[in-house]
Amino acid sequence: LRDTDHIESAEAAFVEVTGERPTLYRPPWGWLTPWEARRLHARGYTIVGWDVYTLDWQIPEPDHREVADAILADTQPGSIICLHDAYPLEERWEKDVTRLAVLDAVPKLQADGYDFVTVDDLLDVPASRPAAA
């Protein structure tokens, strides 16, 4: 197994579905070694972290209001909020806590003047590039 196999296999799946190569990379668990960062940058990736971390991934699920409160307490202009749509190693999972927390927090943040944009817009970088590049 080469050090870049996981990157290349994810790229291949992305290209198969979209016809483009991704340019954004969120390290699993937020863990990234310096040498992996160099490999990713060499492949044209922008590494994306977050500054608002919720515990929506916990089992058992926390109350959605706790997750929404964490979002509201920590969000500031330019924040990136880390939320999860599934649990590790689960084939299917309905993430009600995340859905309900978003439904609670987003209108409150919008009322406070926040706009929501994609990460590529926020960072002013492309989200993907042609597969041939």
Z-matrix of the N, CA and C atoms (Angstrom, degrees):
N
C 1 1.451
C 2 1.530 1 109.16
N 3 1.326 2 115.96 1 124.53
C 4 1.463 3 120.07 2 177.20
C 5 1.524 4 109.80 3 -84.24
N 6 1.326 5 116.30 4 158.76
C 7 1.463 6 121.43 5 -179.57
C 8 1.516 7 113.36 6 -63.16
N 9 1.315 8 117.86 7 -20.94
C 10 1.469 9 120.32 8 -176.85
C 11 1.524 10 113.26 9 -103.38
N 12 1.327 11 118.16 10 3.49
C 13 1.469 12 120.38 11 -177.10
C 14 1.522 13 113.01 12 -56.72
N 15 1.320 14 117.84 13 -42.68
C 16 1.468 15 119.63 14 -177.83
C 17 1.531 16 110.92 15 -66.62
N 18 1.314 17 116.89 16 -33.97
C 19 1.461 18 120.92 17 177.95
C 20 1.525 19 109.83 18 -69.81
N 21 1.322 20 116.52 19 -47.11
C 22 1.458 21 121.33 20 -178.13
C 23 1.531 22 112.04 21 -64.88
N 24 1.328 23 117.79 22 -39.12
C 25 1.467 24 119.04 23 179.85
C 26 1.531 25 110.51 24 -69.29
N 27 1.324 26 117.67 25 -37.93
C 28 1.475 27 119.97 26 176.74
C 29 1.526 28 110.12 27 -66.44
N 30 1.329 29 116.77 28 -42.54
C 31 1.472 30 120.48 29 176.72
C 32 1.520 31 110.88 30 -57.69
N 33 1.324 32 116.72 31 -46.11
C 34 1.462 33 121.00 32 -178.25
C 35 1.529 34 111.12 33 -60.45
N 36 1.321 35 117.05 34 -41.88
C 37 1.471 36 120.19 35 178.46
C 38 1.525 37 110.51 36 -65.03
N 39 1.317 38 116.78 37 -41.35
C 40 1.463 39 121.59 38 179.27
C 41 1.527 40 109.90 39 -63.02
N 42 1.336 41 116.94 40 -45.65
C 43 1.462 42 121.33 41 179.58
C 44 1.527 43 110.42 42 -62.32
N 45 1.319 44 116.75 43 -41.65
C 46 1.469 45 120.62 44 -179.18
C 47 1.533 46 111.01 45 -60.40
N 48 1.305 47 117.31 46 -38.73
C 49 1.461 48 121.44 47 -177.24
C 50 1.521 49 112.12 48 -83.24
N 51 1.343 50 117.79 49 -41.61
C 52 1.465 51 120.71 50 -171.26
C 53 1.521 52 114.49 51 -107.45
N 54 1.336 53 116.89 52 -20.11
C 55 1.460 54 120.37 53 -174.25
C 56 1.524 55 112.78 54 79.66
N 57 1.320 56 116.93 55 5.23
C 58 1.463 57 121.77 56 179.99
C 59 1.517 58 109.77 57 -129.17
N 60 1.343 59 115.36 58 161.05
C 61 1.462 60 121.71 59 175.69
C 62 1.523 61 109.07 60 -96.94
N 63 1.319 62 117.43 61 137.65
C 64 1.462 63 119.33 62 178.10
C 65 1.526 64 110.87 63 -70.41
N 66 1.318 65 116.46 64 155.57
C 67 1.467 66 120.75 65 175.03
C 68 1.524 67 111.78 66 -124.51
N 69 1.336 68 117.08 67 -1.81
C 70 1.461 69 121.37 68 179.68
C 71 1.519 70 108.99 69 -111.77
N 72 1.336 71 115.85 70 139.64
C 73 1.467 72 120.38 71 -178.25
C 74 1.524 73 108.80 72 -136.66
N 75 1.327 74 116.01 73 121.81
C 76 1.456 75 120.75 74 172.51
C 77 1.516 76 107.94 75 -104.05
N 78 1.327 77 116.93 76 114.90
C 79 1.466 78 118.90 77 -178.69
C 80 1.528 79 111.13 78 -63.10
N 81 1.323 80 117.55 79 133.17
C 82 1.466 81 119.86 80 176.00
C 83 1.527 82 109.98 81 -56.56
N 84 1.294 83 115.90 82 133.45
C 85 1.464 84 123.54 83 -178.58
C 86 1.535 85 112.56 84 61.24
N 87 1.324 86 117.61 85 6.60
C 88 1.455 87 120.74 86 -178.45
C 89 1.519 88 113.57 87 76.80
N 90 1.326 89 117.06 88 10.54
C 91 1.461 90 121.63 89 -177.10
C 92 1.520 91 109.41 90 -94.18
N 93 1.315 92 115.55 91 131.12
C 94 1.458 93 120.45 92 -179.02
C 95 1.522 94 108.79 93 -152.05
N 96 1.312 95 116.18 94 125.63
C 97 1.461 96 119.67 95 176.89
C 98 1.526 97 109.15 96 -84.06
N 99 1.313 98 117.65 97 156.35
C 100 1.469 99 119.54 98 178.49
C 101 1.530 100 112.49 99 -58.61
N 102 1.318 101 117.89 100 -37.99
C 103 1.473 102 119.54 101 -178.42
C 104 1.524 103 110.82 102 -71.75
N 105 1.338 104 118.47 103 -33.13
C 106 1.459 105 118.69 104 175.32
C 107 1.530 106 110.05 105 -69.13
N 108 1.322 107 116.84 106 -38.16
C 109 1.473 108 120.03 107 176.77
C 110 1.521 109 110.17 108 -59.46
N 111 1.317 110 118.14 109 -41.80
C 112 1.472 111 121.13 110 178.06
C 113 1.521 112 110.75 111 -63.24
N 114 1.332 113 117.59 112 -42.96
C 115 1.474 114 120.57 113 178.77
C 116 1.523 115 110.77 114 -62.91
N 117 1.330 116 117.35 115 -42.16
C 118 1.459 117 121.01 116 -179.99
C 119 1.520 118 111.17 117 -65.57
N 120 1.318 119 117.06 118 -45.51
C 121 1.470 120 119.97 119 178.03
C 122 1.524 121 110.64 120 -61.03
N 123 1.333 122 117.46 121 -40.01
C 124 1.466 123 121.16 122 179.03
C 125 1.524 124 111.32 123 -63.07
N 126 1.334 125 117.31 124 -27.71
C 127 1.471 126 121.87 125 178.77
C 128 1.522 127 111.78 126 -88.84
N 129 1.327 128 117.94 127 2.44
C 130 1.456 129 121.38 128 176.43
C 131 1.518 130 115.67 129 90.70
N 132 1.318 131 117.54 130 16.62
C 133 1.457 132 121.00 131 -178.82
C 134 1.530 133 111.87 132 -87.61
N 135 1.332 134 114.48 133 147.14
C 136 1.455 135 122.75 134 165.06
C 137 1.520 136 105.83 135 -101.77
N 138 1.313 137 117.41 136 125.21
C 139 1.460 138 122.00 137 -179.23
C 140 1.529 139 108.19 138 -85.55
N 141 1.321 140 115.35 139 129.24
C 142 1.457 141 121.39 140 -175.35
C 143 1.522 142 110.16 141 -116.09
N 144 1.315 143 115.43 142 125.45
C 145 1.463 144 121.98 143 173.63
C 146 1.518 145 109.16 144 -109.71
N 147 1.299 146 116.01 145 -162.85
C 148 1.459 147 121.34 146 179.59
C 149 1.512 148 108.57 147 -146.60
N 150 1.313 149 115.22 148 159.43
C 151 1.461 150 119.08 149 176.23
C 152 1.523 151 112.19 150 -121.20
N 153 1.330 152 117.43 151 -6.90
C 154 1.462 153 121.16 152 174.48
C 155 1.522 154 106.45 153 -116.87
N 156 1.321 155 115.00 154 110.52
C 157 1.451 156 121.33 155 -175.26
C 158 1.521 157 108.86 156 -113.81
N 159 1.299 158 115.74 157 122.39
C 160 1.458 159 120.12 158 178.21
C 161 1.525 160 108.69 159 -106.12
N 162 1.301 161 115.08 160 165.29
C 163 1.462 162 119.88 161 178.64
C 164 1.526 163 110.81 162 -103.73
N 165 1.326 164 115.34 163 34.88
C 166 1.464 165 120.36 164 -177.85
C 167 1.521 166 112.97 165 -67.78
N 168 1.314 167 117.49 166 -10.84
C 169 1.466 168 121.73 167 -178.79
C 170 1.530 169 112.55 168 -86.67
N 171 1.322 170 117.71 169 -11.03
C 172 1.459 171 120.23 170 -173.56
C 173 1.525 172 112.76 171 -65.62
N 174 1.325 173 114.08 172 150.63
C 175 1.457 174 121.69 173 174.19
C 176 1.526 175 106.38 174 -121.17
N 177 1.324 176 120.52 175 123.52
C 178 1.451 177 125.73 176 -1.82
C 179 1.530 178 110.64 177 -69.76
N 180 1.322 179 114.83 178 159.11
C 181 1.454 180 120.06 179 -177.97
C 182 1.534 181 110.52 180 -62.60
N 183 1.325 182 115.86 181 139.38
C 184 1.462 183 118.18 182 173.39
C 185 1.527 184 109.76 183 -73.06
N 186 1.294 185 116.54 184 167.62
C 187 1.452 186 120.68 185 174.84
C 188 1.528 187 108.53 186 -64.57
N 189 1.320 188 117.38 187 138.11
C 190 1.467 189 120.23 188 -177.08
C 191 1.524 190 112.03 189 -60.21
N 192 1.330 191 117.16 190 -28.17
C 193 1.468 192 119.55 191 179.36
C 194 1.521 193 111.51 192 -67.15
N 195 1.338 194 117.64 193 -32.44
C 196 1.465 195 120.75 194 176.03
C 197 1.531 196 110.24 195 -65.09
N 198 1.318 197 115.96 196 -42.19
C 199 1.466 198 120.49 197 179.22
C 200 1.527 199 109.54 198 -65.84
N 201 1.330 200 117.07 199 -45.20
C 202 1.471 201 120.45 200 178.39
C 203 1.525 202 110.55 201 -61.59
N 204 1.322 203 117.48 202 -41.66
C 205 1.472 204 120.64 203 179.07
C 206 1.526 205 111.45 204 -62.18
N 207 1.336 206 117.07 205 -37.97
C 208 1.472 207 120.80 206 177.67
C 209 1.526 208 110.11 207 -65.00
N 210 1.320 209 116.76 208 -41.41
C 211 1.466 210 120.77 209 178.05
C 212 1.526 211 109.53 210 -61.72
N 213 1.317 212 116.62 211 -48.60
C 214 1.463 213 121.16 212 -176.96
C 215 1.529 214 111.72 213 -65.44
N 216 1.316 215 117.59 214 -37.21
C 217 1.462 216 120.78 215 -177.46
C 218 1.526 217 112.37 216 -71.57
N 219 1.323 218 117.53 217 -34.03
C 220 1.459 219 120.34 218 -171.03
C 221 1.519 220 115.24 219 -102.33
N 222 1.319 221 118.11 220 -13.82
C 223 1.458 222 120.50 221 -176.00
C 224 1.526 223 110.75 222 -73.37
N 225 1.332 224 114.15 223 135.66
C 226 1.463 225 121.99 224 174.65
C 227 1.527 226 107.13 225 -141.20
N 228 1.323 227 118.41 226 169.10
C 229 1.470 228 118.78 227 -179.23
C 230 1.531 229 111.65 228 -52.98
N 231 1.331 230 115.99 229 130.78
C 232 1.459 231 122.05 230 179.68
C 233 1.515 232 114.36 231 87.44
N 234 1.324 233 117.83 232 2.05
C 235 1.466 234 120.44 233 -178.05
C 236 1.524 235 112.22 234 -64.83
N 237 1.319 236 113.77 235 150.20
C 238 1.459 237 122.15 236 169.53
C 239 1.521 238 105.58 237 -118.29
N 240 1.338 239 115.82 238 123.16
C 241 1.454 240 122.37 239 -176.20
C 242 1.521 241 109.00 240 -98.43
N 243 1.320 242 116.59 241 128.07
C 244 1.464 243 121.49 242 178.29
C 245 1.527 244 109.00 243 -94.59
N 246 1.322 245 114.67 244 115.56
C 247 1.462 246 122.01 245 175.52
C 248 1.522 247 108.49 246 -129.83
N 249 1.308 248 116.54 247 159.97
C 250 1.465 249 121.20 248 -175.43
C 251 1.520 250 110.80 249 -122.14
N 252 1.332 251 115.27 250 144.21
C 253 1.463 252 119.52 251 178.83
C 254 1.517 253 112.09 252 -105.70
N 255 1.336 254 117.62 253 2.27
C 256 1.455 255 121.28 254 -179.51
C 257 1.518 256 109.04 255 -162.80
N 258 1.320 257 115.32 256 174.02
C 259 1.457 258 122.33 257 173.99
C 260 1.519 259 109.04 258 -105.76
N 261 1.318 260 117.94 259 154.50
C 262 1.463 261 119.44 260 178.08
C 263 1.531 262 111.32 261 -61.68
N 264 1.308 263 114.70 262 140.37
C 265 1.462 264 123.45 263 173.16
C 266 1.527 265 114.05 264 66.26
N 267 1.310 266 117.73 265 10.65
C 268 1.460 267 121.02 266 175.84
C 269 1.519 268 108.22 267 -100.26
N 270 1.322 269 116.86 268 128.74
C 271 1.458 270 119.46 269 -179.72
C 272 1.522 271 111.72 270 -69.69
N 273 1.315 272 117.11 271 -41.46
C 274 1.466 273 121.36 272 179.08
C 275 1.527 274 108.13 273 -138.70
N 276 1.315 275 115.16 274 140.51
C 277 1.458 276 118.97 275 178.02
C 278 1.513 277 108.52 276 -158.95
N 279 1.297 278 117.43 277 131.69
C 280 1.454 279 121.77 278 175.25
C 281 1.524 280 107.11 279 -90.51
N 282 1.324 281 116.86 280 112.79
C 283 1.464 282 121.65 281 -176.61
C 284 1.523 283 110.00 282 -89.88
N 285 1.307 284 116.97 283 70.67
C 286 1.454 285 120.89 284 -178.80
C 287 1.525 286 111.93 285 -60.74
N 288 1.323 287 117.50 286 -37.90
C 289 1.465 288 119.29 287 -177.53
C 290 1.532 289 110.82 288 -60.20
N 291 1.303 290 117.68 289 -41.91
C 292 1.461 291 121.35 290 -179.15
C 293 1.528 292 110.24 291 -69.28
N 294 1.320 293 116.68 292 -46.52
C 295 1.461 294 120.87 293 -179.89
C 296 1.524 295 110.94 294 -58.77
N 297 1.320 296 116.59 295 -46.47
C 298 1.458 297 120.17 296 -178.42
C 299 1.529 298 112.01 297 -69.34
N 300 1.327 299 117.25 298 -36.66
C 301 1.465 300 120.36 299 177.54
C 302 1.524 301 111.08 300 -63.78
N 303 1.329 302 116.71 301 -40.96
C 304 1.463 303 120.83 302 178.22
C 305 1.529 304 109.86 303 -65.25
N 306 1.327 305 116.63 304 -43.80
C 307 1.463 306 119.91 305 178.76
C 308 1.530 307 111.84 306 -61.60
N 309 1.311 308 117.28 307 -29.56
C 310 1.458 309 122.40 308 178.43
C 311 1.535 310 111.49 309 -81.48
N 312 1.321 311 117.67 310 -47.63
C 313 1.472 312 121.76 311 -171.14
C 314 1.530 313 113.47 312 -77.73
N 315 1.319 314 118.01 313 -40.43
C 316 1.468 315 120.17 314 -172.89
C 317 1.529 316 112.87 315 -59.66
N 318 1.327 317 120.29 316 -49.30
C 319 1.468 318 118.25 317 178.98
C 320 1.533 319 112.95 318 -60.58
N 321 1.323 320 116.87 319 -34.89
C 322 1.466 321 120.02 320 179.00
C 323 1.521 322 110.71 321 -68.03
N 324 1.327 323 116.63 322 -41.22
C 325 1.466 324 119.58 323 177.56
C 326 1.528 325 110.48 324 -66.68
N 327 1.314 326 116.92 325 -40.96
C 328 1.470 327 119.89 326 177.34
C 329 1.532 328 110.81 327 -62.19
N 330 1.319 329 117.19 328 -38.91
C 331 1.468 330 120.71 329 177.92
C 332 1.528 331 111.04 330 -64.75
N 333 1.346 332 116.30 331 -27.09
C 334 1.464 333 121.35 332 176.73
C 335 1.529 334 112.16 333 -85.03
N 336 1.348 335 116.77 334 3.21
C 337 1.462 336 120.88 335 175.21
C 338 1.512 337 115.50 336 98.21
N 339 1.324 338 117.88 337 6.59
C 340 1.462 339 120.24 338 179.02
C 341 1.519 340 110.71 339 -79.41
N 342 1.338 341 115.38 340 141.41
C 343 1.452 342 122.85 341 169.85
C 344 1.517 343 107.09 342 -108.87
N 345 1.315 344 116.75 343 151.39
C 346 1.458 345 121.10 344 178.46
C 347 1.521 346 108.83 345 -109.28
N 348 1.314 347 115.76 346 130.75
C 349 1.459 348 122.04 347 179.85
C 350 1.522 349 108.51 348 -133.28
N 351 1.316 350 115.68 349 165.30
C 352 1.458 351 120.12 350 175.88
C 353 1.527 352 109.23 351 -74.22
N 354 1.309 353 116.03 352 159.37
C 355 1.468 354 120.59 353 -179.29
C 356 1.521 355 110.98 354 -61.05
N 357 1.325 356 117.51 355 -40.18
C 358 1.467 357 118.68 356 -179.97
C 359 1.524 358 111.12 357 -63.52
N 360 1.331 359 118.27 358 -37.45
C 361 1.466 360 120.24 359 175.49
C 362 1.527 361 110.99 360 -67.44
N 363 1.310 362 116.97 361 -43.80
C 364 1.464 363 120.85 362 -179.63
C 365 1.528 364 111.57 363 -58.99
N 366 1.329 365 116.46 364 -43.85
C 367 1.466 366 121.48 365 -176.50
C 368 1.519 367 112.88 366 -90.82
N 369 1.342 368 116.92 367 -5.84
C 370 1.457 369 123.18 368 -178.79
C 371 1.535 370 111.55 369 56.32
N 372 1.331 371 114.25 370 51.03
C 373 1.465 372 122.02 371 176.77
C 374 1.526 373 107.66 372 -133.83
N 375 1.322 374 118.23 373 156.28
C 376 1.474 375 119.09 374 176.98
C 377 1.535 376 110.21 375 -72.18
N 378 1.324 377 116.57 376 147.20
C 379 1.459 378 121.30 377 177.78
C 380 1.520 379 111.68 378 -81.70
N 381 1.326 380 116.69 379 -23.88
C 382 1.465 381 120.94 380 -179.28
C 383 1.525 382 108.56 381 -156.38
N 384 1.328 383 113.69 382 172.93
C 385 1.458 384 120.50 383 177.55
C 386 1.528 385 107.84 384 -141.34
N 387 1.316 386 117.16 385 159.92
C 388 1.473 387 118.63 386 179.78
C 389 1.526 388 111.38 387 -54.40
N 390 1.307 389 116.21 388 143.08
C 391 1.461 390 121.37 389 -177.84
C 392 1.519 391 112.55 390 -60.08
N 393 1.317 392 117.73 391 -29.49
C 394 1.462 393 120.48 392 -178.14
C 395 1.516 394 112.51 393 -74.01
N 396 1.342 395 118.01 394 -15.96
C 397 1.472 396 121.21 395 -176.44
C 398 1.504 397 112.10 396 -77.14
